[in-house]
């Protein structure tokens, strides 16, 4: 069986005031892999970008589960 991957992302601007803004995004994926890693992987994440005047900052959180069918970690 060939490897399969499904992924998606949704993003929006949550707040704006003049040049200042807050943007957020959500993402997720799942895959079925063969080869060096054989098994299922699932993951999701959330990120945010904040701009206040000259200050620009970004934060991101990612969570991944790997379910290996063979071998050891």
ZIVEN-V66019 format. One line per field, one symbol per residue. ss: DSSP state (H for helix, E for strand, - for the rest). phi: phi as a letter, one per 40 degrees, with the letter a starting at -180 (. if undefined). burial: + if it has 16 or more other ideal C-beta (glycine too) atoms within 10 Angstrom, else -. A space follows every 50 residues. Layout:
ss = ???
phi = ???
burial = ???
//
This chain:
ss = ---EEEEEEEEEEEEEE--EEEEEEEEEEEEEE-----EEEEEEEEEEEE EE--EEEEEEEEEEEEEE-----
phi = .ccbabaaabbaccaaagccabbbabaaaaabbbhdbbibbbaaabaabb bbgccbbbbabbbbbbbccbgbc
burial = ----------------------++--+---+++-------+-----+-++ -----------------------
//
